[in-house]
Every structure is written in structure tokens, then in C-alpha cells.
Amino acid sequence: MRIGIIGAGAMARALGGGWAAAGHEVVIGARSRVAADELAASIGHGARGESIGAAAEFGAVVLLALPVSALDEVLGEIGGSLAGRTVIDCTNAFLPDAAAPEGVLAFVLSEDAVAARIAATVPDAHVVKAFNVCAAEVWESESRVFENSRLAVPICGDNADAVRQVAVLAEDLELQPISAGGLHRAKYLEATSVFTVGLWFAGADARAIFPPLAAAFAVAD
Ligand SMILES: NC(=O)c1ccc[n+]([C@@H]2O[C@H](COP(=O)([O-])OP(=O)(O)OC[C@H]3O[C@@H](n4cnc5c(N)ncnc54)[C@H](OP(=O)(O)O)[C@@H]3O)[C@@H](O)[C@H]2O)c1
């Protein structure tokens, strides 16, 4: 697949690096061409650096690896070239939780539905929410199976082909895609992320709050 990545930070490195190694054509677009070139060089496997606009033009799939605060500006620049493309939103609108006890790092969301806002801004793009729950270091790691269960990527999107593309990209990172419904549900994925990451930062094993499926009594009465 031709993948354009907007941003040259931790998520661009983790996901772009994995996809390039899996044989995808990756172009990194950043406002600093030097940063884009440096990341592409460190990723290797034919990845190359470009401008933000050129990376967006290149990708059949475009990953927005940006802070939420940059989305308006960047989508204003590239929105016109995203029509008909799969746009992966991995963003988290985290803010420090001002109400957290002193010394405890916790987060709240600065807005409730970033993916829905992106879709409203670029209505002709096929926006898919994915890869926002775990840290970049996790996506970059070689560890994929924990307690006999392959690490999963919940995916929310309205366009079936775009969701399938993102599922394939998850599988190419040796992750387990989980179809998690339409884009209207992406806000729950965003809430899941801030809640879960908050537990992790507080030192709790968030994984321990979930029983395995077989013990979850997930049957309608
Ligand atoms: N890191 C994680 O563990 C993780 C996990 C899940 C989700 N996420 C989410 O993924 C997104 C990217 O995170 P990240 O960790 O990759 O961030 P990062 O390492 O800080 O990289 C952000 C990238 O965005 C660029 N950028 C910032 N403002 C910009 C603007 N106004 N216009 C153009 N480019 C701009 C930065 O360029 P400059 O260097 O020029 O500023 C940098 O290349 C965020 O929304 C984050 O919440 C991160």
C-alpha cells in the first residue's frame, strides 16, 4: 500500500517503521523537511521524506500522526487531497487532569470526539480511528502476544473498504484487528484510551479489569 504519514514523531516512527518493514511504500511528510528526511532514513526500507502536502497526495492511506491541536491547520492545508482516501486518526486529545491529586499524573480529554470532527472537516475522506490506545513504544515493540492473546487494535470507521485496509495494516504489524463499529463509536475509543492510560500511569494494571471473553457473560438475556 502507498502510505502517507503526516508528522515525524513517535507514532510516525512506530507505525511507519513497521509498515515499511512489512513492505509498504511509506512517505513521511512533516513541516520540517529535515525531520521528515531523518525519520525516513532511520526507518529505511525505501521510506522517504517529503512535504506534508506531498505525503498526503502520495498515500492511498494517510496517517495523521499529529497533536490534536495541529489538526485544523494541517487539514486546512491537505483536506482537498484526502477525498476518497483512507485517513487513519490515531490521535488522543489528552490534557493533564487538573483535579488529580497532587503528584498524580492523570488525563482528561480536551474534546470528546476528535475522529468525528476530522470526518466533518474532510467529509469526502474515509476516516478510521485506530492505534490510539497503546503507546508508540508498544506499537514499535516486538512483543505482540500477552498471556496467550495477541495484542488487538480496535478499529472504528464507516467505510468498509477503509476499515478493511486498516485491519490489514494492523495484521501487517502482527496485531489483531478488532472491528469496533462505525465512526460514531470512535469517541468511545477515545474515552477508552484516556481512561486506560490514566490507570496505567497511576500504576494499575488496566488489563486486570477485563475477564477473558469466555468469562465475560457477554450474552443477551
Ligand atoms: N506517542 C504515543 O505513545 C501515542 C500513542 C497513541 C496515540 N498518540 C497520539 O498520536 C498523535 C501523535 O503523537 P506523537 O507521540 O507521534 O507526537 P510527537 O512525537 O510529538 O510528534 C508530533 C508530530 O506532529 C508535528 N506537528 C506538531 N504540530 C504541528 C503543526 N501545527 N503542523 C504540522 N506538524 C505539526 C510535529 O512536528 P514538529 O517536530 O515540527 O513539532 C511532529 O512531527 C497525538 O495525537 C498523540 O496523542 C500518541
The ligand as an SDF file (V2000), in Angstrom:
LIG
                    3D

 48 52  0  0  0  0  0  0  0  0999 V2000
    3.2240    8.7550   21.4940 N   0  0  0  0  0  0  0  0  0  0  0  0
    2.3340    7.8660   21.8830 C   0  0  0  0  0  0  0  0  0  0  0  0
    2.6300    6.9460   22.6770 O   0  0  0  0  0  0  0  0  0  0  0  0
    0.9310    7.9170   21.3440 C   0  0  0  0  0  0  0  0  0  0  0  0
    0.0890    6.7960   21.4770 C   0  0  0  0  0  0  0  0  0  0  0  0
   -1.1860    6.8310   20.9590 C   0  0  0  0  0  0  0  0  0  0  0  0
   -1.6370    7.9800   20.3080 C   0  0  0  0  0  0  0  0  0  0  0  0
   -0.8270    9.0660   20.2050 N   0  0  0  0  0  0  0  0  0  0  0  0
   -1.3350   10.2550   19.5260 C   0  0  0  0  0  0  0  0  0  0  0  0
   -0.7100   10.3070   18.2510 O   0  0  0  0  0  0  0  0  0  0  0  0
   -0.5300   11.6630   17.8540 C   0  0  0  0  0  0  0  0  0  0  0  0
    0.9500   11.8710   17.5140 C   0  0  0  0  0  0  0  0  0  0  0  0
    1.6830   11.5940   18.7000 O   0  0  0  0  0  0  0  0  0  0  0  0
    3.2770   11.5210   18.6830 P   0  0  0  0  0  0  0  0  0  0  0  0
    3.6530   10.9200   20.0040 O   0  0  0  0  0  0  0  0  0  0  0  0
    3.7570   10.9220   17.4290 O   0  0  0  0  0  0  0  0  0  0  0  0
    3.6320   13.0690   18.7400 O   0  0  0  0  0  0  0  0  0  0  0  0
    5.0770   13.7170   18.5720 P   0  0  0  0  0  0  0  0  0  0  0  0
    6.1390   12.7180   18.7780 O   0  0  0  0  0  0  0  0  0  0  0  0
    5.0530   14.9340   19.4160 O   0  0  0  0  0  0  0  0  0  0  0  0
    5.0950   14.1440   17.0210 O   0  0  0  0  0  0  0  0  0  0  0  0
    4.1410   15.0630   16.5500 C   0  0  0  0  0  0  0  0  0  0  0  0
    4.4640   15.4570   15.1250 C   0  0  0  0  0  0  0  0  0  0  0  0
    3.4900   16.4230   14.7380 O   0  0  0  0  0  0  0  0  0  0  0  0
    4.1550   17.5610   14.1970 C   0  0  0  0  0  0  0  0  0  0  0  0
    3.3980   18.7920   14.4060 N   0  0  0  0  0  0  0  0  0  0  0  0
    3.0760   19.3760   15.5900 C   0  0  0  0  0  0  0  0  0  0  0  0
    2.3570   20.4990   15.3680 N   0  0  0  0  0  0  0  0  0  0  0  0
    2.2690   20.6300   14.0280 C   0  0  0  0  0  0  0  0  0  0  0  0
    1.6650   21.5970   13.1750 C   0  0  0  0  0  0  0  0  0  0  0  0
    0.9800   22.6390   13.6730 N   0  0  0  0  0  0  0  0  0  0  0  0
    1.7580   21.4220   11.8420 N   0  0  0  0  0  0  0  0  0  0  0  0
    2.4410   20.3700   11.3250 C   0  0  0  0  0  0  0  0  0  0  0  0
    3.0320   19.4170   12.0730 N   0  0  0  0  0  0  0  0  0  0  0  0
    2.9370   19.5490   13.4140 C   0  0  0  0  0  0  0  0  0  0  0  0
    5.4760   17.6070   14.9370 C   0  0  0  0  0  0  0  0  0  0  0  0
    6.3540   18.3920   14.1940 O   0  0  0  0  0  0  0  0  0  0  0  0
    7.4620   19.3060   14.9390 P   0  0  0  0  0  0  0  0  0  0  0  0
    8.5240   18.3450   15.3960 O   0  0  0  0  0  0  0  0  0  0  0  0
    7.8830   20.2390   13.8560 O   0  0  0  0  0  0  0  0  0  0  0  0
    6.7600   19.9890   16.0900 O   0  0  0  0  0  0  0  0  0  0  0  0
    5.8320   16.1160   14.9560 C   0  0  0  0  0  0  0  0  0  0  0  0
    6.3770   15.7370   13.7290 O   0  0  0  0  0  0  0  0  0  0  0  0
   -1.0030   12.5380   19.0150 C   0  0  0  0  0  0  0  0  0  0  0  0
   -2.3090   12.9690   18.7680 O   0  0  0  0  0  0  0  0  0  0  0  0
   -0.9800   11.5780   20.2110 C   0  0  0  0  0  0  0  0  0  0  0  0
   -1.9460   11.9010   21.1800 O   0  0  0  0  0  0  0  0  0  0  0  0
    0.4650    9.0630   20.6890 C   0  0  0  0  0  0  0  0  0  0  0  0
  1  2  1  0
  2  3  2  0
  2  4  1  0
  4  5  1  0
  4 48  2  0
  5  6  2  0
  6  7  1  0
  7  8  2  0
  8  9  1  0
  8 48  1  0
  9 10  1  0
  9 46  1  0
 10 11  1  0
 11 12  1  0
 11 44  1  0
 12 13  1  0
 13 14  1  0
 14 15  2  0
 14 16  1  0
 14 17  1  0
 17 18  1  0
 18 19  2  0
 18 20  1  0
 18 21  1  0
 21 22  1  0
 22 23  1  0
 23 24  1  0
 23 42  1  0
 24 25  1  0
 25 26  1  0
 25 36  1  0
 26 27  1  0
 26 35  1  0
 27 28  2  0
 28 29  1  0
 29 30  1  0
 29 35  2  0
 30 31  1  0
 30 32  2  0
 32 33  1  0
 33 34  2  0
 34 35  1  0
 36 37  1  0
 36 42  1  0
 37 38  1  0
 38 39  2  0
 38 40  1  0
 38 41  1  0
 42 43  1  0
 44 45  1  0
 44 46  1  0
 46 47  1  0
M  CHG  2   8   1  16  -1
M  END
$$$$
